[in-house]
Each structure stands twice: as C-alpha cells, then as structure tokens.
Amino acid sequence: MTKKPILSVLHILEDTMRVLKENDPLRMAGATAFFSTFALPPILMIIVRALGLFFNRKEVGRELLQKLGGTIGQDGSQQVLSTIRGILALQENQFITTGIFIFLLFVATTLFKIIKSSLNQLWNIRVTAGRSIKLLLLTRLHAVAVILFAGALFVAVLVLDGIQAWLGKYISLYAPDISPYLNGALNTIVSVIIVTLWFLMLFWYLPDGRPKLKVAVLGAIVTSVLFNIGKFILRSLLSSSNIGNLYGTAGALVLVLLFVFYSSFILYFGASFIKVWAQHTGGDIEPLPHASRYALSVITVKEGNDAQ
C-alpha cells in the first residue's frame, strides 16, 4: 500500500519536470532575473511610498532593507540601496519627481507582466480578446495590486516579528535549553506562511487562468517550502564562496541575479506543479473570459511528400 502513494508522487514530479522542461525554464527564469534587476528598486520605492502614508517612511525603508538583506544578503541589499539613492538624486522638482514615479511604476509593473506571460505559457493560456487599452491598463493595475499586496505582507512580517520576539522572551525564560531551536522553528514557520501567501497571490491572481483555490494553495505551499530550502542552501554557498569578489564591483549585482534566478525557477516549477496537480485531480485551469486554453501539437513533415 505504501508503494502506490510514493509512485504517484514520483509520477507527478516527473510530469512537473516534463512540463517545465518543455517551456524552456532557463530562458523564463533568466528573463525574470534580468527584469528584476531594474524592477526591484522601483518596487521597494513604491512600497515605501505606499506604507509611508500610514507609518514613518524612514523606519519603513530601514526595516524593508533589513529584511531584504536577510534574504539576498547585505551586499545585495546595499546594491539596491545604492540604486535607490541614485534615483532619488534625480528628483529636482515636482515635475521631474512625477515623471520619475510614472517611469518607476511602468518598470515595476513590467516585471509582473513578464511573470504573467510566463505563467500563461506554462498553463497553455492565451489572451483572445485583443490588445485593447482597457486590457492593457487592467494588466498594469493587477501588477500594482500585487506590489501593494507585497507591502501588506511586509507589515504582516513586522507584526509577526513582534509577536515572535514576545514569545521568545517566555521561551528563553522557561525553556532556555531549547529556545534557540524553538525560535528557529518559529522563524521557519513564519517564513513559509508569508512566502506561501506571496506565491498564492502570483498563482491565483496574476495569470489569465484560474486554478481551483485548493490546487493553488497546495502549489504555493510546495513552492514556498522549496524556496525556503533553496534560500538556506544558496545563502550558505554564497557566503562561503568568493563569487562576489570574483566579479569585482559587479559582485553584489551578480549575487542578486543568482538569487532571483533561483527564485524564478522555483516559481515556474510551482506553476508547472499546479498544472499537473490540477489534471491529476480531475480539474483544470480555467481561462478568464478574455482568454482561452490552447494545445500544442507536433507536425512531422516527411521528405518527398511535396505537393505536385
């Protein structure tokens, strides 16, 4: 009885890798990483501006960069900070500031447009309603909503950090011997939950197709677990290597690219898993009203069969 579930899981993973491989994942992850180098600073600036309406903007920026440094490393976060300072230095007057903000919004939303296109490709979904102005604006608005959702998740992380610090005091007081392990476990659980919500937003809201919610949730959980495992391994490898020094002044940028490339690859693996799992459970990913599902077929043309 135990062999059947194991074989079923292996079969699903095999189909997931097949779907991913058929869609050139290196190209998709590479394109996403490339656009992320331009989009990450604008995204952070938009989040800081949005949260600055409710909180102290400097405190938000400091906390955001601190969290970013914990994810991509301090060198990477300093590279992003340097880019943000360069952008802020261009804001000489209100007219230029407004123009720069519109440009940053365009760059930031373009990244999610790229991700949306890749998810549509993996799920065999295409837009059939035509490239109307309304649809293009809707795509950009969806990307803005995703960015604002990222800001909301950041606030949730800060709240959970406060709760975790409060719990940590009692754990250290009553169970000092195991407090490092419990605090580490709490960190991991919080990270998995937050990243799961982020991937769920990307899978369920961004593309032009909708999987069933329970399928999207499972896919987001699988993707989040793989992301956190990979983040730990990648940070350990990068911290013990001299890859940053190898590329000189561009080393920090290379580290950011490597991390985003891996994250993108895991994202598209999760999308492929959702497609396979949806088919495995008897459902499918339903296209939105302005989109449709398509199928690819291979046509073999034999030599010597030219029309007479």
N, C-alpha and C positions, 0 to 999 in steps of 0.2 A: 504493500500500500504506500510505502514511503517513496518508492521509485517514481510513481506517476507524478506527484507534485514536483519532484526535482526535475524530471524530464520535461514537464510542462513549462517550468521556469526557464530551463535551458533553451527550449524551443522559442519562447517569447523573446529572450535575449538575442538569440540567433536572428530572428526576424527583425528585431530592432536594429541590429547592426547592419543587416542587409538593406533596410530602408534608408538608414543613414548613409551607407556607402554609395548607394545609387544616386544620391543627391550631392555628391562632391562636398563633404563636410569641411574639408580643409579650406576650400575656397570660401564657403559661407562664414566659417569662423574667422578666417583671415580678413575678410571684408568687414566683419563686425568689429574686430580688434582695431583695424585701421581707422574706421569712422569714430570709434570710441576715443581715440587719442585727441580728436578735435572736439568731440561732444561732451566729454566728461567735465572739463572746466565750466562750460556754459550750463550744464545740468546742475552742478553744485551751486553756481551763482543764482540760478532760478530758484532752487530750493531755499537758499539763504534769504533771498528777497521775499519769498512767499512766507516763510516762517518768521521773518523779521517784522511782519505785520502784527504778530502776537507775542513774540519773545524778543529779547535783546539780540540784535543782529550779530554783534561781535562774538557773543557767547555761542550762538548757533554755529557760526563759521568755525570757531575754535573746536567745538565738540565734533563737528562734521569732519574736519580734517584729522582729528584724533582717531575717530572711528575708521576713516579711510586708511590711515597709517597702519592700524591694526589688521587691515585686510590685505592691502597691496604692499605694505612696508613703508617705513619712514622716508626712504629715498624717493619712492614713487609719489607719496603724498606731497613732498617738498617740490617735486617737479610740477605737480598740478597747481600747487600754491604759487609757484613762480609764473606759470601761465596766467593764472587769475590776476596777479598783480600787474602783469603786462597789459591785460585787457583793461583793467581799471585805470591805468595810466593814460589811456586814450580818451577817457571821458572828460573833455574840457568844458563842455557846456551842455545845456539841456537837450539841444537838437542832436548833438553827437551821441549823447547818452541814450536817447530814444532810438536812434538808428542802430547803435550797437546792441541794444536789448532786443530789437526785432531780428537782427542778424543772429544773435546768440540763440534766440528761440527757434529760428529756422535750422541752425546747425544741430541743436539738441534734438529736435523732433525728427530730423533726417535719420538719426541713428535708429530710432524706433520704427521708422518707415522701412529701413533695411531689414531689421529683425522681423517685422511683419511679413515682408516679401519672402523671406527665407522660411518662415513657418507655413505660409501658404503653399510654398513649393513642396515642403515635406508632406503636407496633408493633401496635396493634389487639389488645391482650391485656387480658383482664379476669379477676378472681378469681371463681370459680364455686363454691367450697367453703363459702361462707358466712362471715360475720364472727365466727368463733369466737375465744375468748380465746387459744387456742393460736396461731392465725394472727396475731393482733394482736401477741402477745409475740414471735413469730418475726420479724415485720417490724421491731420495735424492736431486737431482737438483731442483725439484719442491719445496721441503721444503726450500732449500736455497733461492730460488726466493721469497717465502713467507716472509722469515726473512728480506731480503733486501727491500721488499715492506713495511714491518713494519718500517724499518729505514726511508724510503721515507715519510711515513705518519708522523713520528716524526718530520721531517724537516717541513712538511706542518703545523703541530701543532704550531711550533715555529713561523713560518711566520704569521699564523692567530692570534697568541697571540700578535704579534707586531702590526698588524692591529687593533686588538680589543683594545689594550692599546691606540692607536692613536685616535680611535673613542671615547673611554671612556673619554678622556680629553674634547672633544667637548660636549659630553653628559652631563658631570658634570658641564660644563660651562654654557650651555644654558638650561639644564633641571635638575638642581640639586636635585629636589624633587623626580624624578622618575629614577635617574641614577642608584641606586642600583638594581632596578627591570630590567631595560634595560640591564645592564651589566650581570645580572644573566641569562636573556633570551638569550643573545649572547653566554654566556658560554655553555648553554644547547644546542643551535643550532649547535655550532661548535663541541661539543662532539658527538651529534647524527650523524652529517655528517661524521666525522672521523671514528667512530665506524662502521657506515654503510658501508663505503668503506672497512674496515677490514673484516667484515663478508662476504661482497660480494666476496672478494678475496678468502676466505676459501670455500664458497659455489660453486663458479663458476670455480675456477682454480684447487683446490686441489684434489677433488674426481675423480673417474674413470667414472663419468657420468656428463652430461651437461644439466642442465635445461635451458629453454629459458631465455634470459637475463632479460626480464621484470619480469619474475617469480622470478628469483634470486634476483633482485633489491628489489622487494616487500618483499621477505623473509628477506633480510638483513635489511630493514627499520624496520620491525616488531621486529626482534631480537635486533636491536640497541636500540629501544625505551624501550623494556623490560629490557635490560641490564642496561641502564641508570637509570631507575626507581629502579631496584633492587640494583644498586650500592649505590644510595642515601639512601635507606632503610637499607641496610646491614651496611653501614658505621655508620649510626645513632645508630643502635642497638649495634654494636660492641664498639662504643665509649662510650656508656652509660652503658655497662656491664663490668664485671671484668674477662672476659674469658681469656684474655691474662695473668693475674695474676694467674688464676686458674691452668694453665699448667706450671707455673714457667718459666724456661729458654727456654722451647719449645713453649711458648705462641705466640711469633711472627710468628713462623713457622705454628702454628695452624691457625692463622688469615689468612695467605697467602693461606693455603689449603682450608679454608672455602670460601674465595673469588673466588679462581679458580674453586672450585667445583660448586658454583652457576653459574659462567660464562659458564662453560662447559655444565651445564644442560640447560641453556638458548640457547646455541649454538645448541644443539641437538633438542631442541624444535623448533628452527627456521628451522632446516633441515627437521623435520617432517612436519612443515607447508608448506614448499616448495613442498614436495612430494604431499601433499593433495591438495594444490592450483593448482599444475600442472595438476592433474587428474580432478579437478573441472572445469578447463578452457578448457578441451578437449585435452590437450597436455600430454606429459610425459617426464621423464628424460631420455635422450638418452645416452646409454653407448658409451664410446670411442671405437675405432677399436680393442683394445686389451682386451676389456671387454664385458660382456653380462648381460642382465637382467634375474633374476630368480624369481620364485614364490614359496612360501611355502604352503604346504597343510598338513592337519591333517588326519592321517590314524587311524581309530579305529579298533582294533583287538578284536573280540568277543571271549569269553572263550568257549571252546568246539568245535571250528572250526579248530582244528589242522588237518594237513594232515594225511590221513590214510596210 
